[in-house]
Amino acid sequence: MKIWLRAVVVLLVLGGLAAGDFSEAERQSLLGELKETRARLLDELEGLSEEQARYQPAEDRWAVIHALEHIVLAEEALQGVIVGMLEGEPAPKTPTDASDQKVAEFVVDRSQKFNAPERVQPTGRYQSLQEGIEAFEAVRKRSIELISKTEQDLRAYRAGNPVLGTLDGVQWAKFLSGHSARHTLQIREIKASDGFPGS
């Protein structure tokens, strides 16, 4: 596992070791994850040309700009999951179906591949890489504001994940930041592929 990706997993796990109510320390840990994964993605995108951003290693493979669009669409959907939970009733403080560590490791594991749901599939909406970057910056700003401003106990709310089962709000926030780390790794793979245009 790449050093920076291992660091992301450590952040995702350590942020959820404490049981009980959603603490200020846990909030700051989630915010740190969001800021760290944002920085890593932007680092991978920095300096790419439009040709590089649109290069597809194969007809059935995404380009960098497709992966970026998927990150934005999925983050919007994941925000919806968290907001939807918080609009419902708190659940009993029972164990979730997955530990924080399992969530953290699962979401960045590129050895497991899944077909993205149609609603978060890229459709080529961005006319330029910069437009995609601006969309990501906007959606990540909303994620940070959501975690910064919520006064509710994220550990007290639950929603189902199709693979991991029932997760609490903290775990869904970890899934959100980890998802962008997963596709940052995908972007690295695209950039390392044979035929990727030179700068």
C-alpha positions, 0 to 999 in steps of 0.5 A: 500500500502506498505510504500516503494511502496507508496514512489515510487508513490510519487516520480513518481508523484512529478517528473512530477508536473511542466508543460512545457519543460523537466527540469534538476530537472525533469531529476534528479527526473527520475534518482532518481526513476530509482535508487530507484526501482533498489535498492528495487528490488535488496533488494528483491533478496538478499540472495535467493537460486536457489531453492527459485528463481525457486519456483512457487506457482502454475503451472501457476504462475511465479517464482522469476526468471521468474519475473526478466526475465520479468522485463529485457525484458520489460525494453528493450522494454520500452527503445525502445519506448523512443528511437523510440519517440526521433528519431521521430518528436516532438509533439505539447505541448498538454495534454497527455491522462493520468496525471503523477499521473495516470501513477504512480498509474496505473503501480504499482497497483497489483489489476489490472492484465494483460497478458504480451505480448509474446515478454516479456514473460519469457522463462527460459533464465537464468541459475542462479539467478545471471545471471538474476541479472547481466542482470537487472543491465546491462539493468538498467544501459542503462536506467539511461544512456538514461535519463542522456544523452538525450538532447531532451525535453522528454515532447515534444515527444509522443507514445501510450500506449495500456491502458493509451493512448498517453503518453509523454517521461517523462511519459514513463520513469516513466512507465519504473521505475514503471514497475520494482516496480510493479514486485518487489511487485510480487516477495514479493508476491511469497516469502510470498506464502505458500510453499516458501522454507526456507533459 
